[in-house]
């Protein structure tokens, strides 16, 4: 009997997967990542943490350089518009660039 991990409403039986790594298993199962981004420069990088609340999701997205980053971010959220919280000023605003065009994904 292989190890199992439960995620929301699905159970993954690792013994039945042919993937050698977790990213390969996620790809084989056709699971969407929690967060992804497309960047304009190859040296730009973003990290994230995802938390859930009873009334929504929180994604903390962080850049590794002091310069600005130009990226299109994708969040695995359905039916909600992103709100930007600026850690440096405390300002909160709706994202001006959200289009929600992908099923189950919000882009901002």
N, C-alpha and C positions, 0 to 999 in steps of 0.2 A: 504494500500500500504506500503510495507516494505522498509527499507533503502536499497540503492544500492551503490556500489562502482565500478568504472570502472578501469580496469587494462589492459593496452595495448589494445588488440583487443577483450577482453571478458568482459562481464558485469555479475556481480553476484547479484542475487536477494536473499537477506538474508532471506526473508520470506519463500522461497521455500526450504531452507535447514533444515535438521533435526539436524544438528550439534549444540552443545551448545557453542563451543569455536572456535576461528579462526583456531588453528591447526587441529581440527577435520574437519572443513569445507575444508581446503586445502587438507587434506587427502581424503575426500569424493569426491572432484572434480578432484582428481588425478593430482594435480599440483605439479611440481617439485620445491623444495626450491631453492632460489637464491644461497645459499651457504650451504654446509654441509661438515663434515669431520669425518673420522674415526681415532681414537687415539690409541696409544699403551698403555697408562696408564689411569686409570679411573679418576685421579685427574687433567688431562690436560684439559684446556678449551681455546677456541678461540672465539673472537668476530669479527664482520665484519661490514663494511658499503659498500654499492654498489651504484655507480654512473654511469651515462651513458654520453658518449660524442658522437658527430656526427660520429666519426670513430672508436668507440670501447667502452669498458666497463672498469671501474676501481673498483676493490675490495680492500679495505683497511682491511687487516687481522691483528689482534692484539692478542698477548698472554697475559695472566694475571700474569705470573710468570717471574722472571728474568732468570730462566733456559731455555734451549732450549726445544722445543716441537717437537716430532716426530709424524706427522699426514699425512694422505692422504686427500687432500682438493679437493672438487668437486664444480665446478662453473657452473651455468646455462648459458653457452655460446656455440655457435655452430660455427665451422669453423675458430676458432682463437686459436693460441698458447699463453699460458701465458708468461708474462715478469715479472721478479722479480725486484722490486725496493727496495733497502736496505735503510731504513730511517736513519740508523746510519752512513752510509758512502756516500750515494748518488749514489752508484754503481747500474747499470742497467744491467741485463743479462737475456737471455732466460732460461726458466726452463729446467733443464736437465732431469727431471723426468716426463714430460708431455707425455701422451700417447693418449689422446682424444678418448679412446675406447668406451665410452658410448655415445649413441645418444643424442645430445643436451647438453652434459656435458663435461667438460674438467677436468682432474685430474692432480694435480701437487703436 
